[in-house]
Amino acid sequence: MARVYNFSAGPAVLPLEALQDAQKDLVDYQGSGMSVMEMSHRGKEYDALHNEAIANLHELFGVGDDYQVLFLQGGASLQFAMLPMNFLGAGQTADYVNSGHWGAAAIKQAQIIGNVNVVADTSKDLPARMPDLSGVSWTPGAVYAHMTTNETISGAQYKDLPTVSAPLVADMSSDILSCPRDYNRFAMFYAGAQKNLGPSGVALVVIRKDFAADAGKALPAMLRYQTHIDKNSLYNTPPCFSIYMICLTTRWLKQVGIENLYRQNVEKAKKIYDVLDSSSFYRGTADKAYRSDMNVTFRTPTEELDALFVKQAGENGMKQLKGHRSVGGIRASIYNAFPVEGVDCLVDFMKDFEKRNG
């Protein structure tokens, strides 16, 4: 088996143990005579997997029965619209933090629905950073306050959570369950699964039930959170295989432990940042105070060398290191399941590339 080191920002690397479990049961899931991809979402075999995934996530997040775990479709991008459609009514205001590409994308969709107050904006700042929220003016009576905890493209991440009076909502697509957090501080948080939770095709939404009960009722059923709460994410046929992979991934997360993963994530990122900080050849593109543990972004002296770096790294088994098309450069996404030895391989290559091209 010739697996590469996959630095993709998403769909991203999955735990090898989860992939091997899925491979073992791919054709015949535990004697059922069917693949999970072929099962009815109403059948007992799938139902057990579905509910185990939900229970695992409740445990990992440390949230109780006052929260509902939902498996929805449309990725985090649909949540950019679905959230304000449910909660942002006429004459109301929602607060948003614009921390970069994805914060701006959420704002753009919300502005179609209703009144948005952008309380802080660092989307154009270089080096990239997250807004300091300690002194911002939150809107009194805002229906919710929205933030993005990690900007995948710029490589900036919040290390601490703000204190707000409005219900706090967060897009955690690229750093969910990568570090200890008090998830009970959120009225709702969501994430596309394809970075730290599983494959593409499913979005996770965790929402406090009393918050969901305040949502507007004048929406089609599929766009109402309460519809999916009432039906345990089975109102329509869900992406069964993607949810099955979340089940396998959460088993792995429980086995390893979030605290252990967090220490490993910090250590992995530090190895790359140490090379950047000791080099006059490489330049990190995120402010040191906000550097992401999930997405390390940097550049060489020229765009031509950036391209050569990506090309030669790929020839040495390190794939998907090209930066996002909107900003260029180099990006190493090192999510929970990314192996330590892959980071060591990248660090060695970075040092060698600088010797040859510096």
Buried (B, 14 or more C-beta within 10 A) or exposed (E): EEEEBBBBBBBBBBBEBBBEBBEEBEEEBEEBEBBBEEBEBEEEBBBEBBEBBBEBBBEBBEBEEEBBBBBBBBBBBBBBBBBBBBBBBEEBBBBBBBBBBBBBBBBBBBBEBBBBBBBBBBBEBEBBBBBEBEEBEBBEEBBBBBBBBBBBBBBBBBEEBBEBEBBBBBBBBBBBBBBEBEBEEBBBBBBBBBBBBBBBBBBBBBBBEEBBEBBBEEBEEEBBBBBBBEEBBBBEEBBBBBBBBBBBBBBBBEEBEBEEBBEBBEEBBBBBBEBBEEBEBBBBBBBEEBBBBBBBBBBBEEEEBBBBBBEBBBEBBBBBBBBBEEBBBBBBBBBBBBBEEBBEBBBEBBBEBBEEBE
